[in-house]
Amino acid sequence: MTESLLNRVRVVLYEPQDLVNIAAGVRAMKNMGIRDLYLVRPALFDSWRVEGIAHDTSDIVRRVQVHESLADALADCVFVAAFTARNRSAKWAVSTARESAFRLLDRAADGPVAVLFGREDCGLPNEALDRAHLHVTIPTTDHASLNLAQAIIVALYELHLAAGDASRGRKPPRKDAPPAPAEAIERYFADAERSLEAIDFFKTRHRDNILRTLRSLTLRAGPDAREIQLLRAMAIEVVNKQQRFRREIEAELVKRSEDDVAGEAAVDEPA
């Protein structure tokens, strides 16, 4: 099996201040298939607490490296993309997260690459930005105050898609049903017409137009055999309910008639 290019991507957090943000970053990495996290002078790092916040991430937490300098964390990287919301007077290549993902993965063929994020309170300093090959911004409104963990998930999501690793498929239905045959569909249309007739739906509406619209809607939806059976059962139950209701009314009328006759007979009896 070919190794994923995401295995050559590392997340580098420069002086992160909040352990919860580190844990949220780890969770994002786990979801998006990236395994290497480098921390540069974190205010606090406790692997046990991180795993307590980001469950089932021990494989990533065990690989975390803590460095005293950014130079050490980036020493073997062939390409660095720094995420920042700051505007600088110097002319630097600026990109979006989506564009940067392709640049990073292209260079990952040559060696390790890094996505670099700064402190929660002030971002990356100039000396850290100077080490990046590319500056990346996440377009927002004028209220540009993404949380560190939010920025990480945006960056890793784009990398995950660009690498083609977004391959987790949806589980198939527990009981997959075959397509509905034409005969079953026609039986449904007949049952649907009878049910609409039973509730006087056509009394103030054009029958042919209604039935044609129902047919068009059903065929566009493409229900399978099980779904058609469900629709038929609903239509049939409408008719059956109407019939039961009529029988109940008729029985009630008969009972009242019998009661009236019995009452009249009782009046006519001599005292």
Secondary structure, DSSP 8 states (H G I E B T S, - for coil): ----GGGGEEEEEES---HHHHHHHHHHHHHHT--EEEEES-S---HHHHHHHSTT-HHHHTT-EEES-HHHHHTT-SEEEEE-----SS---EE-HHHHHHHHHHHHTTS-EEEEE-BTTTB--HHHHTT-SEEE-----S-----HHHHHHHHHHHHHHHTT---------SS---B--HHHHHHHHHHHHHHHHHTTGGGGS-HHHHHHHHHHHHHHH--BHHHHHHHHHHHHHHHHHHHHHHHHHHHHHHHHHHHHHHHHHHHHS--
